[in-house]
């Protein structure tokens, strides 16, 4: 856990008043700046000490062979790993020939502030060198949302107690040495010296470099330039080698006088463009940034975020820590996807190398709901990545003997790179997850062009997969055998309920959207007979149910497995996957993450209230939450069923996953889906929002520890807000045409500028569910007394 008493609770920033080297890597992840295209980890400008150096470009990876003890048909031949590209953060400082290094001399103060409204990272240090000279250093770092290739640093150094000779070395560093992996499967494979120099040049205050990855053949460019603001006289020199570009500034400063400059850095890459093309790309971006200037870059950043928060802010009264955590979460979700633009949104965003930088189903099921209702263009661009990789997905399906498209379990470039076949091959639900994100986006935006040219191909090819993967059983039911659902402690099971219900929706909407665009569907070879076949399979979809227990089954025969011995499992044995063989997990009733419970959230219309309650109680006592994806889903369903304080506990876990390092791997990057899950728990859980084709439904209720909740969303091209207190809910269309919604099933018509307030229905009275021994969520608030 990051135990940071120096982290002050502030609603609009994250402020660290000290520097704790024991959690340096974790805070580097937390203080990352990114825009979905470029990611700069929160490393110190001087480069040392560091936990994990990191500069990432979305889509830049290296290939590595996947060794197998026993090869098998359909196994991927190579994996993909995100790489640390050229580091432009580095600004070394020497004071009277003594390098600035916080491990030496005396540090009087050290503060960092991540500002969610301005989108910058501030740092201030006061330090006395081993030779006795004291200096004050201030930096402001920015990764631009408006100029996606650009990052910049404002740097100021001032002698405090007398004159000083100051030398600054501003660098571009390639092929930095990285720490070795620790044996955790969630950690990336270490890859050294993956970039081969192709060109470097230094001219005045400007340096540019171009490298190429050894195996994947991706060309990567970086360039830097400098604007010295003060003093007017200084000595400047520059140099470049294969892996280092350096601009050196030297100046003699009097007490109270300062050296101030701005460092502009541009990044670019291409798997296709020539060396001159990539060099021109980064050069043009750098020139444009210099033309814009530092002050205007800051102003543009502020305006971009002002627009975002107008459409996305969440306000919480009664829990200042969660207020901060939720805005921290939203800020990092935005940073993960804002300018991805046709690239994947990795599970760690661009904050670290965890999971090798791969994108999973996390994107569609957890991140895209947030972006769909706050930044819909970013959601569309994330789905565009799936569309751009459709050819690879259809090739993979053909390799597996299937029709349609089989999207990868984990990937950077769209090809499957999981060497573990029960997940990489059998987790077919990712295809329905992609379809679900398409359906959600289309319901919210009514984007006709996207529907025809991106949505329809994705829906058609995933529907074809389900029709070829499934079969009709002897009773006429449509079954899908031998698949792995969201719960990774169960594998290769028959009729996973989540998979079946999500495939059912996929088939239904493929037929519906194809019918809405007959000419485009005909171009794709979709016939009326094929559409009818999809509809018939959807209507006949098998839903496993245990008549004796009166619960739905996570998969056929799941309730017949032996229950895991939770009482004998020690706290240090979690996560179970690091201490027990998967064979043992697969044959027991133990659940890593919400599976059937997630199906109830997404396909709620398929269950009665009583069924939801019985199902939730049964699976709650088996779910150990060894995945960061689980808490938000359990929170949503707990809120719907009236277990509001339990939902509140799960909200705390999802929101504070990284600020408290609950999974002990924040050092490798943030859990973007869990951060998105804090919004999901608030909006879908306490806001009670559910998607529907015609109107959006809301059934809001608050836990006892929350006095007020207000969230802003973009719903069908209207900006709207929902404000909830313990007794009432107020709906307001801030901007846009009239909008119809429902409040606890009652229809309301909202007109811009005219709030509508209705009473909140009391929650149903139910006995609280039980969790596995020792796996209860940390309580955030004493529960509200039950009424008689």
N, C-alpha and C positions, 0 to 999 in steps of 0.2 A: 504494500500500500504506500502511496505517496502521502506521507504524513507531514504536511506543510503548514505549520502554524503561521508561517509568513505569507501564505496565500490569503489575502484579504477578500472578504465577500463583497463584491461590487456588482450591481446589476448589469453593467455594460462593459466590463473588462475583467481580465485575469491578471492579477498583480502579485508578483513574487518579490518580497523585500530582502531576500537573501539568496545565496547560491549554495545549494547542498550538493556536493559532488557525488554523494551516494545515490542520488536519483537524477543525475545529470541527463542520462539517456531518456528517461521518462519525460523530463521537462522539455527536452529537445523536440519530442513528438508533440507535446501540448502546445508549444510555441511556434509550431510550423506555420509558415505562410504559403499559400498556394492559390491557384485559380482554376484548377482542373487541367491545365496545360503544362504549367511549370510548378514544381514544388521545392521550396527551400526549408529544410528542417531548421529548428531553432538553435543551431550551433552558434557558439560564440564567434564573434568576428575574427578574433586572433587565431582561431582554429584549434587551439589546445588550451585546456584539456577538452576531450569530447567523449561522448558515449558511442554514437553512431553517426559518422559524417553522412550527409545526404543531400544531394541535388538531383531531382528526378524530372524526366520529361515523359508525359503520358504516351505510352506506346513504344517507348525505347526499351529494348530488352536484348538479352543475349541467349542464344540457344545452348543447351547442355544435354549430353546424352543421358537417357534414362536406363540405367543398368537393371537387368532382371535376373534373378537366380534361375528362373525358368521362363522362357519367352512364351507368349501366347498370341493367338490370332487377335488382331485388332488393338494390341497394346500400342500406345503412342511411342514413337521412336525417340523423341526429344522433348525436353521441357523448356520452359521459357522463364527467365528470371529478370526482374527489373534491375537496372544497373544504376550506380551512382555516376552521373555524368560530370562534366567539368564544373568545378566548384567556383562560383563567382562571389561567394560571401566573404572570402578571406581578405582581411585587412590587418596586417601585422603592424605593431607599433614598437618603436624603440625610443626610450627616453634617456638621453645621455648615454647611448650605447647599451642600455639595459632593456632586454625584451620585456614587454608587458605580458605577464603571465600571472594569473591570480593565485597560483600555487606558491609564488615567491613574493618576498616583500610583505607588505601589509595592506589588506583590503579594508578600508573604512566603511564603505557602503557599496551595495550592489543591488540594483532594482531592475526588474523587467516588467513591462506592461503590454499585454495583448489587447488592443482596443477593437471591440466588435463593431463600432460605428464608423471609425475612421479606416479600419482595415490595415493597421500598421502595428509593428512591434517596436516599442521604445525600450532603450536600455540606458542606464546611467550608472557610472562607476566612479568612485574616488579611491585612488590607490597610491601608496608610497612604495617606490622601488627599493630594492635592497641597498642602493646607493644613497637613499634618503630624499629623493625628489618626489614630491606629491603632484599628481595630475588628476584632472577631472575629465572623464570621457563620456560623451553622449552620442548615441546613435539612434536613428530611426530607419527601419527596414520596411520595404513595401514590395509586394508582388502584385502587379497591376491586374485588375479585372477588366479594364478598358483597352489596354494594349497587352494582349495575352502573352507575348514573347518576352516581356520586360519585367525585370526586377531592379530595384535601386536601393542604395543605402546613403543616408545623410550621416556624415561623420564629423565630430568636433572633438578636439583635444585642447586642453588649457592647463598650463602650469599654475599651481595654486600658491606655492611658497617661495617662488624665485624663478629666475630665468632657466630655460631648458633648451637643449638641442634636440629637436624632435625629427625623427625619420619615420615615415609611413611607407610600408610596402603593400600595395594593392595587387592582388594576384588572381589569376585563373589557374586552377590546379586540376590536373587530370590524373586518373588512376591512383587516387588516394588509397592508402592501406586501410583495410577494414577489419573490424574485430571478427574473430572466428565464431562460427555457430556453436550453440550450446546443446545440441541434441534434441531440441524440442521441434516436433514436426511443423509447428506453426511458424518457425523461423526460416528465413531465406537461406539458400545455399550461398556460401561465400564464393565470389568470383573475382579474381585478381587480374589486373592488367588486360582488361577486355577491350580497351580502346587503343587503336593503332593510329598514330599521328599521320596526317596527310598534308597539312599545311599549317604554318604559324607565321605571324608577322607582327612586329611592334613598330609603331610610328607615333612619336610624340606621346600623348596621354592615352593613346588607343592601342589595343591589342586584339587580334582575332585569331582563333584557332579552329581547325576542322579535324575531326577524328572519324574513324569508322570502326564499328564492332567487328570482331574477328570472324564470328560465325554467322550471325544474322544479317550482316551486310548493311546495317543502318548507318547512315552518315549523320554525324552530330556536329553542329557548329555552336560556338560561343564567342562573344565579343564583349569588350568592356571599354568604356570611355569615362573621362573624369572632368568635372567642372569645379575648379578651385574658386571658392567664394571669398576667402580671406586667409592670409594677408596677400597683398598684391605682388610681393616678391618672394620667390621660393626657387629651389633647385629641383628640376624634374629630369628623370631619365627613364628609359624603358628597355625591356629585353624580352626575348621569347625563345623557348626551346620546345622539344617535342611535347613535354607534359607540364610546362610551366610558362605562363606569361606574367610579367611583373612590370608595374609602374611604380617608381620610387619618388616620393616627395620628401624633400629635406628643407627644414626651416629653423631658424633660431627665434624662439619666442620669449618675450618678457613675461613677468608675472602678470596674470590677468589678460594676456593676449592669447588668441586662439587660432588654431588652424582649422578651417572649415571647408569641406568639399563634399561633392556628391559623386558617387560611383554608380554609373548606369551599366547594366548587364543585359545582353540579349541572348536568347537561346533559340535554337531551331534544329529541326531534323527532317530527314526524309529517307525512305528506302528506295526512292526512284531518282531523285534529282542528282545532278552531277556535283562535283566539288565546287566549281564556280557558282552553281545555282544555290547551294546551301550557304556558301560564303556571302553571296549577294543578299540572301534572305535575312541572315542575322545582321548584316551591315545596314540594310534598309531599316530594320526595326530599331536598331541602335540610333541611327540618325533621326528617326521620327521621335524617339524618346527625348533626345537632346533638344530637338525643336520644341517639344511640349514643355520641357523644363520641370524641375522638381516641384515647384509650387502647384503647377497645374496638374501634375500627376496626382498629387495629394487631393486636390479639389475634385478631380474626376473620380477618384476612389471614394471619397465621401459621398458624392452624388449617387454613385452606383449603389452604395450600401443604404443610403437614405431611401431609395426606391425599393430596395429589397425589403427593408424592415417595415415599410408601409404596407407591404403585401404579405409579410410572413411573421411579424413579431408575435410573441406569446408573453402575456403578462400574468404573473402569479402573485397573489397576496397571501402572506402567512408563512412563507418558507423562502427567505432570501437566498439560501444556499442553492435551492433548486431553480430559483429565478436565474441566477448566474449560470448554473449548469445547462439550462435549456437554451439560453442564448449562445453559450459556448458551443453547444451541440449544433444549433442551426448555422452558426458561422462556419463551422468545419464542414458541414454537409454542403453548404454553398461552395466552399473552397474546393471540395472534391469534384463538383460537377459543373460549376458555372461556365467554364470555357473548355470543357472536354471536347465538344463539337465533333461528334463522329468517332470518339474514342471511348474506351470502357471507363467505368468508374470502379477502380480497384477496391477490394475489401478494406484496405488501409488508406484509401485515397492516395495522396502523394506525400504522406507523412512518415513513411518508413518502408522497410523491405519485408515486413511480415507477410507470410503466405506467398513469397516470391513476387509480390506485386500483382497477383492474379485477381481477376474479377470473378465473382461467383453469382449465384442466384440472389445473394444479398442485395444486389443493385436493384433488380426489378421489384422485389417483394418488400424491401424496407426503405431504400433510399428514394426510389422513384415516386412512391406516394407523397413524400414530402415535396419533392420538386414539382410534381404534377399540380399541386395546389398552391405553390409559392413561386416557382420559377419554371413555368411549363415549357419554355423553349429549351431549357436544359434537359428536361425529361425527354423531349422529342429527340434531341441530339444523342442521348444515351441509347435510345431505341434505334436510332440510325446506325449506331455501331453494330447492333445485332443484324440489322438489314445488310450492312456492308460485309458481314461475315457469313451471309446466308449460303453462299456457294460452298464454303468450307463445311457448313453444317449439313448440307445435302450430301456432300461427298462422304462425310462421316456416317450418315444414315445408310448410304449405299454399302459402305464397308461392313456395317452391322447387319446387312440384309434387310433393311427397312426402307419404306418410302418416306418422302418428305424430308424434314430437317431434324437432325439431332444436335442441338447446341451443346457446347462443352460444359462440363462441371466446373472446370477452372481453366482460365486462359488469359492471355494478353492479346494475341493476334487473331483469336477466333478458332484456333485448332486446339483440340483436347490435349492437355499436357499433364493429366493425372495418371500416374502409373498404378493407381490402386483401383482395380476394375469394379469392385462393388459400389464405389462412388462414381468414378470417372465414366463407367459404361452404364451402370444400372440406375443412376439417379436421373431418370428421364423427366422427372417433374420440372426440371429447369425449363423445358420447352413450354409447358403450360404456364409457368411463371412469367415467361416472356409474353405470352399471349395475354395473361391477366394484366400486365402493365400496359399493353396496347389498348385493351378494353377500357381500363381506367382513364387513360389519356384521352381516348376518343369520347368517352362519356362527358368528360369535363370540358373539352375544348371544341368539340364538333368540328374538328379540322378535316375538311373534305379532301384536300390534296394529300395530307398525310395518310388518311384512310385508304385512298386508292393506291398510292405508290409505295408506301412503307408498311402500313398496318395490314393491308390485305395480303401481300406476299408472306408476311410473318405468320398471320393466322392460317392461311391456306397450307403452308408447308408443315406447320406444327400439327394441324388437324390430320394431314395425311400420315404423319408419323403415328398418331394414336390409332388411326384406323388399321394400320399395318401391324402395330405392336399388340393390339388387343385381339380378342376373339370372342365368339359367342359360345356360352356354355350350354350344357344339355337342357337347361330350363329356359333358354332364350335370353339370358342375361349377358350383358357385355362385360367381359373381364379383362384385366390387365395383370399378367402374372410376372413374377420374377423381377421386381423393381425395388429400388431403395428410395424411401421417402425422405422428408426433411430430417427425421430423427436418425442421426448417424450411428446410434447404438443398435439399430435394427437394419438389416440389409437383405436384399434379394428375397423379398417377401411377396406373396400373392395378394393382389387387390389392396394395396395401401390406400386407405380411404382418402387421404389428402390428394394423392395422385389421381385417383378415379374421379373425384369431384372437380378437380381443376381441369382435368382432361375433358370432362363433360362440358364445362363452361367453354373451353377452347373449341370444341366441336360445334357447339350451338352458335357461338359468335362468328366462327368462320363461315358457316352457312348464311348467317344474317348479313354479314358485311359483303360477302360475295354476291348475295341477292341484291344488295344496294348498289353494286357496281358491276352490272352484268357484262358490259363490254370488256372491262379490265380483267374480270374473272375469266372470260372466254379466252383472252390472250394467254392466260396462265393454264389453259387446258381444263378449267373447272366446268364440268357439265352439270345439268340439273340432276342427273342420277347420282353424281358424287355428292352433291349437296344434300340430297335426300338420304343418302347412306350415312353421312355425318350426323344428321338429325336423328336417324333411327338408332344409331349407336349411343348417342347421348341419352335418348329416352330410355334405353335398355341398360344403362350403366349400373353395375352391381355396387351396392353399398353394404359392406359387411356389418352385421349386427348380432350381438349375443342376446338371445331371447331370455336366457336364464338370469344374466346380470342386468338386463335391460339397458345395455350401453352399446354404442357403436364401437366397432373394433378398429384399432389403428391399422391393422392388417388382418387378413384371414387367419384365425387360430391364435392370435396374439394373446388372448386371455388364458390360453392353455399352457403358456410358458411358465416356468418357475419364477417367482418374484425374487428379485435381487435381495441379498441379505444386507439391508441398509444398516441395521443395528451394529453389525460387525465391521462396517467400513469406516476406517479412521478418517478424520478430516484431512490428513496429509495424503490420502489416497485419491483425492480429487485434484484435477479431472481424471476420471476413471481410465480414459484412453491412454494415459501415460503410465499406468500402474497395473493394468489387466489386459490380457489378450482380447482382441475383438471377437474371437470365437466365443469367449465366455459371455461377452456383452450381448452378442447377437441372439443367444438362445435364452435370455432372461428377460423378465419384465423390468426394464430400467430404461429411462428415456433421457437422452442427452438434451434435447430441446423440444419445444412445443411442436407437435406434428398434427395430430387430430384436432387439438385445440386451435391451431392456426386455421385449419379447415373450417372450424365453426366461426371464426372471425370473418373469413373471406366469403364463405358460402352459407351465411347464417340462415338464409331462407330455407335451407334443406333440413333444419332441425327445429323441433319444438322447444319452448323454454324449459320444460321439464327434462327433455333429452340433453340440452346444453348443461343443465345443472348436474345431472347424474354423470355425464361424460367428464365434466370439469373436475368433479370430486374424485373420480376414479383415476384420472391421469395426473392430477396434481400430486398425488401421493407417490407417483413413480418418476417424476421429472426432477432431475438433479441440476439442471441448468449449467452443464459443463460447456455450453455455448453462450456467447454474449448475445445471440439472436433471440433468446427465449423469454427474457424477463418482460419485454414490451408486450409480446403476444399474451402471456399469462396475465399481465396487467389489464389489457383491453377486455379480456373475457371476464376477469374478476370484477371489473367495473360494471360490465353489462349485467352480471348476475347479482349485483348488489353487495359484493364484498369490497366495498370502496376503500377501506383502510389497507387491505391486502394489496389492492391495485396501486395504492399510494406507495407502499413499500417497493413494489416492482418498478414503479416510476423512478424512485431513488436509485435503484440498482442500474437501470438503463442509463440514466442521466449522468451518474457519477462513475461509470465504468472506467474511464480513463483518468479523470481528475483524482480518483482514489486508487487507480491501478488494481481493480478488483480481480482481474484475471492474471495479474503478474506478468503481463507481456506488453504493456504500453510502450516499453522501450523500443519495440519493433514497429511502432506505428499505432495510430488511433483506431478504435473500432467504429468505423463510420456507420455501419448498420445499427449498432446499439445507440449511437448518438441520434440517428434518425428515429430510432425507436422511442426516444423520450418524447418527440413530437407526436408519434403515433399513439402512445399511451395517453397523452393529454387530449388530442383531438378526437381520436376514435374511441378512447376509453372514457375519460371524464366529459368530453364534448359529445360523446355518443353519436358521432357522424358515421353514416353508412352510405355507400354508393348505391344508386339505383338508376335505371335507364331514364326515367321521366323526371323525377325530382330527387333532391338530396334529403336524407332523413337525419334528424338530430334527436337524441334522447339524453340530455346532459344531466350529470349529477356530480357533486363534489365530495371528496373525503373530508373527515373532520379536521385535518391539519391544513386545509386550504380554504381561505376565506373568499377568494375571488379568482376566477380564471377568465382571461380574455384572449382570444386568438383571432388572427387575421388570415384570410385565405383569398385566393383567386378562384372563384367558382363560376364556371361558364361565362367567362369574360367580364364578370363583375368582381369588384373589390368589396369584400364583405367582412364583417366582424361578428363574433359570437361572444357575448359576455355572460358568465354564469356566476351566480351566488348560490348559497345553500338553498334559497327559496325560489329563485326566478332565473329565467334566461331571457336575454335581450338580443334580438337579431337585427342587424343593420346592413343594408346595401350602401356602402360608402360611395360607390361610383358605378354607374351602368344601368341597364334596363331593368324593369321589374323582374322579380325572381320568385318562383314558387318553391317552397320547401315544406317539410312536415316537422312538427314538434310533438314527440310522443304519439305519432300517428295522425295528428290533426293538421290539416292543410293550412298553410299561411302564405299570403302573397306579400312580398316585400317590395317597397318602392324606395328609390334612392333618397337618402336623407331623412327617412321616417322610421325610427326604431320601433320594433314590435316586441313587447314583453309578455311572457307567459309564465305561469307557475311551473315549478319543477315537481314532477311526480315523485313521491317517496320511493325508496328502493324496496324491493321485496325482502321479507325476513327469511333468511336461510342460515342454517348452521355453517360455521366457517369450515372450509376444507382443510385437510392436513397435508403437510409436505413430508418428504423423506426425512428421517432423523438427521439432524445436523445440517440440513439444506434449506432451512427456512430463510426467507429474505430478511435483511436487517430492518428492524422496525424504525420507522421515521416518526411515528406519533402514536400516542396511546389511542386505541380505538374508541369511537363514540359509544357510550353506553347503549345497550339494547333497550328498546321500549317494550313495555308489556303488551 
